[in-house]
Amino acid sequence: MKIHRLSTFLFLCLIGTSIAQPTKKITNRDNYAWQFGLAWMLTDDDGYELNPFSSSQFHSAPFPTRIFVDKYIYDGWSVDGGIGFQKYDPSKLVNDSIGITGSMISTDFALKYSFYKQIGRGIVDPYLGAGLGMTLRTSDRRNTAKAFSPTANFTAGCTFWMSSKLGLQVQGTLKLGLTDLFKSSDYMQYSIGLTYRIEKTDGYKSNFDKSKYKISGHRTRIKVKKPKSES
């Protein structure tokens, strides 16, 4: 129920902003300087790798628990880093067990590619990413996942730009535990949040900096023809 209310609220915010600016077309550049964001996390750690969309078993919180930062590099490529906190819900599955308490902290570092340029720099900004991360779990002994596990991460997501700077970001990340590959340390993590974009300054200079437009500081001698004397 909490997930449904959160999704409905964010969707209404997106629609409301679009209605408020019906004549304004968002045409951002595909390059920027930084992005900063805050997101709600939904974690699927039920132990069933072949069913990554078991929404009834999502662990979540009523407030944002993930922060992230994105640095643009070149031609659609960027690097992304984030850290998130997730408290286990004892009523949800954790590696095929009910009643497990505790929490997890996850960090992510990824190389991302955005398809924003290819689809016209409008509202929709899809992307793919891959990288590494670390997951630290604090829970009882029934949790068969490793307490500390480095992970290989694969991400797919999309940002829906509500203005030239503010966007709604939705993404899903498959995290494979490298200490026990395709076993209990694997999990899926989803996030829904807001991202703020800082534009890149290009250092533009007008044509008036060119030398042909500059006024010379040297004095110019003007020659005046003397009138011919009458004989």
KEDO-665286 format. One line per field, with one value per residue (C-alpha): residue in one letter; x, y, z; residue number from 1. Coordinates in Angstrom, 3 decimals. Example, Ala and Ser with C-alpha at 12.3 -4.5 7.8 and 13.67 -1.06 7.14 Angstrom:
residuo = (A,S)
xx = (12.300,13.670)
yy = (-4.500,-1.060)
zz = (7.800,7.140)
num = (1,2)
% end
This chain:
residuo = (M,K,I,H,R,L,S,T,F,L,F,L,C,L,I,G,T,S,I,A,Q,P,T,K,K,I,T,N,R,D,N,Y,A,W,Q,F,G,L,A,W,M,L,T,D,D,D,G,Y,E,L,N,P,F,S,S,S,Q,F,H,S,A,P,F,P,T,R,I,F,V,D,K,Y,I,Y,D,G,W,S,V,D,G,G,I,G,F,Q,K,Y,D,P,S,K,L,V,N,D,S,I,G,I,T,G,S,M,I,S,T,D,F,A,L,K,Y,S,F,Y,K,Q,I,G,R,G,I,V,D,P,Y,L,G,A,G,L,G,M,T,L,R,T,S,D,R,R,N,T,A,K,A,F,S,P,T,A,N,F,T,A,G,C,T,F,W,M,S,S,K,L,G,L,Q,V,Q,G,T,L,K,L,G,L,T,D,L,F,K,S,S,D,Y,M,Q,Y,S,I,G,L,T,Y,R,I,E,K,T,D,G,Y,K,S,N,F,D,K,S,K,Y,K,I,S,G,H,R,T,R,I,K,V,K,K,P,K,S,E,S)
xx = (0.000,2.830,4.501,1.258,0.646,4.220,4.066,0.687,1.953,5.061,3.023,0.552,3.459,4.763,1.362,0.689,3.951,3.246,-0.226,1.089,3.413,1.409,3.141,6.712,8.769,11.664,14.751,17.729,21.236,22.600,25.627,25.606,27.987,26.458,23.277,22.296,19.385,17.382,15.307,13.035,14.440,12.585,14.656,13.832,16.028,13.711,16.258,14.416,16.738,14.397,11.543,12.970,9.565,7.950,6.438,4.683,8.095,9.652,11.381,10.783,10.567,8.138,11.016,13.974,16.894,19.262,21.385,23.340,25.526,26.241,29.153,28.944,32.011,31.520,29.030,26.342,28.744,28.778,29.903,27.437,27.892,25.315,24.738,21.540,20.133,17.438,15.842,14.443,10.708,10.208,6.954,8.784,11.019,14.787,16.471,13.403,12.943,10.327,10.912,14.492,15.365,18.304,19.360,21.692,23.884,24.798,27.203,27.278,29.748,28.744,29.560,26.361,25.327,22.315,20.278,18.978,20.727,19.452,15.780,15.721,16.600,12.990,11.292,12.333,15.973,16.644,20.013,21.973,24.793,27.244,29.689,30.706,29.398,29.517,26.747,26.974,24.231,23.487,20.886,20.356,22.039,19.101,20.059,22.283,23.705,27.243,27.548,29.921,29.695,31.205,28.731,28.656,25.816,23.753,21.305,18.495,16.577,14.911,14.661,11.503,12.419,9.747,11.800,15.267,16.734,14.333,13.500,11.776,14.177,13.127,15.658,16.271,19.610,20.561,23.302,25.284,27.272,30.835,31.559,28.834,27.756,24.110,23.375,21.992,23.992,22.258,19.322,17.365,17.113,14.738,14.574,12.133,13.299,14.046,17.215,18.506,20.702,23.399,24.052,27.513,29.097,30.843,32.758,31.136,32.725,31.073,32.568,33.473,36.547,38.002,40.770,38.914,36.354,38.892,39.693,43.345,45.160,47.577,47.029,46.267,47.523,44.977,46.384,44.552,45.288,46.312,44.432,46.434,47.566,46.405,49.183)
yy = (0.000,2.417,1.687,2.265,5.622,6.767,5.841,7.566,10.750,11.012,10.292,13.073,15.477,14.674,15.138,18.348,19.921,19.013,20.578,23.734,24.362,23.219,25.458,24.967,22.298,20.886,20.705,20.154,19.653,16.112,17.359,18.763,19.193,17.302,15.608,15.113,13.035,11.557,8.376,5.837,2.299,-0.975,-4.103,-7.633,-9.993,-13.005,-15.482,-16.158,-14.829,-15.954,-13.800,-10.277,-8.543,-10.017,-6.710,-8.339,-9.048,-5.602,-4.135,-0.382,2.719,5.690,8.143,8.448,6.178,6.606,9.532,9.644,11.888,11.756,13.405,13.896,12.852,12.986,12.190,10.585,8.852,9.634,8.137,7.571,6.905,6.261,4.948,3.493,2.111,-0.560,-1.913,-5.434,-5.874,-9.041,-9.791,-10.067,-12.826,-12.640,-15.535,-17.749,-16.975,-14.918,-12.945,-11.846,-8.476,-6.215,-3.930,-3.483,-0.661,-0.641,1.481,1.681,2.973,2.723,3.841,4.988,5.715,7.909,7.670,11.210,12.619,9.872,10.406,14.173,15.688,15.887,14.682,11.007,10.178,6.387,4.967,1.780,1.285,-1.246,-1.159,-2.459,-2.036,-3.301,-4.564,-4.781,-6.753,-6.803,-9.500,-12.727,-16.008,-17.313,-14.931,-17.094,-14.134,-12.994,-10.204,-8.379,-8.878,-7.030,-6.929,-6.608,-4.234,-3.910,-1.006,0.106,3.288,6.395,10.029,11.960,15.642,17.886,21.024,21.891,20.997,18.763,15.184,12.053,9.098,5.436,2.608,-1.055,-2.671,-6.337,-6.952,-10.180,-11.098,-11.864,-13.961,-16.508,-15.830,-16.648,-17.576,-15.896,-12.646,-11.692,-9.283,-6.682,-3.065,-0.463,3.265,6.091,9.611,13.157,14.343,17.906,18.796,21.487,22.833,22.871,26.258,26.336,29.590,31.067,34.149,36.440,37.408,40.780,39.203,38.817,41.235,42.767,44.278,45.788,49.513,50.142,52.204,53.714,57.206,57.518,60.560,61.978,63.622,66.661,67.852,71.464,73.539,74.550,78.166,80.373,81.756)
zz = (0.000,0.826,-2.497,-4.372,-2.649,-3.299,-6.981,-7.358,-5.676,-7.875,-10.998,-10.130,-9.576,-13.045,-14.688,-12.734,-13.850,-17.472,-17.295,-15.632,-18.603,-21.648,-24.166,-22.991,-24.698,-22.695,-24.903,-22.648,-23.919,-23.688,-21.741,-18.212,-15.295,-12.349,-11.183,-7.534,-6.327,-3.485,-3.873,-2.223,-2.359,-2.916,-2.268,-3.400,-1.344,-1.201,-2.602,-5.868,-8.560,-11.351,-10.001,-9.697,-9.732,-6.627,-5.495,-2.530,-1.002,-1.468,1.577,1.641,3.829,3.832,3.357,0.930,1.850,-1.113,-2.264,-5.504,-7.619,-11.342,-13.180,-16.930,-18.936,-22.707,-25.484,-23.285,-20.872,-17.154,-13.851,-11.031,-7.330,-4.634,-1.134,0.259,3.491,3.719,6.878,6.638,7.078,9.215,7.375,4.023,2.708,3.103,1.302,1.677,5.395,7.250,10.429,9.727,11.232,10.504,7.692,4.738,3.486,-0.183,-2.197,-5.981,-8.557,-12.209,-15.721,-17.451,-20.994,-21.748,-24.966,-24.459,-27.510,-29.822,-28.966,-29.355,-25.944,-24.793,-21.629,-21.701,-20.850,-20.769,-19.750,-19.046,-16.556,-15.184,-12.319,-8.924,-5.406,-1.842,0.415,4.195,5.982,9.712,10.437,12.366,11.466,9.460,6.673,4.486,2.546,3.278,5.839,3.492,-0.238,-3.204,-6.082,-9.856,-10.768,-13.951,-14.175,-16.477,-15.810,-17.129,-16.090,-16.927,-17.067,-15.568,-16.273,-17.539,-14.134,-12.193,-13.140,-11.865,-11.995,-11.964,-12.129,-11.353,-10.521,-10.517,-7.941,-8.166,-5.056,-6.105,-3.003,-3.875,-7.454,-8.281,-4.683,-1.562,-1.854,-5.123,-5.010,-6.961,-5.934,-7.372,-6.731,-7.445,-6.767,-7.843,-9.525,-9.879,-12.807,-12.901,-16.373,-17.879,-18.597,-21.959,-21.548,-24.639,-26.154,-28.667,-32.004,-30.575,-29.011,-32.476,-33.410,-36.340,-33.957,-31.577,-31.638,-32.187,-29.566,-32.101,-33.411,-37.088,-38.995,-41.372,-44.476,-45.823,-49.323,-49.536,-52.067,-55.143,-55.102,-57.988,-60.131)
num = (1,2,3,4,5,6,7,8,9,10,11,12,13,14,15,16,17,18,19,20,21,22,23,24,25,26,27,28,29,30,31,32,33,34,35,36,37,38,39,40,41,42,43,44,45,46,47,48,49,50,51,52,53,54,55,56,57,58,59,60,61,62,63,64,65,66,67,68,69,70,71,72,73,74,75,76,77,78,79,80,81,82,83,84,85,86,87,88,89,90,91,92,93,94,95,96,97,98,99,100,101,102,103,104,105,106,107,108,109,110,111,112,113,114,115,116,117,118,119,120,121,122,123,124,125,126,127,128,129,130,131,132,133,134,135,136,137,138,139,140,141,142,143,144,145,146,147,148,149,150,151,152,153,154,155,156,157,158,159,160,161,162,163,164,165,166,167,168,169,170,171,172,173,174,175,176,177,178,179,180,181,182,183,184,185,186,187,188,189,190,191,192,193,194,195,196,197,198,199,200,201,202,203,204,205,206,207,208,209,210,211,212,213,214,215,216,217,218,219,220,221,222,223,224,225,226,227,228,229,230,231)
% end
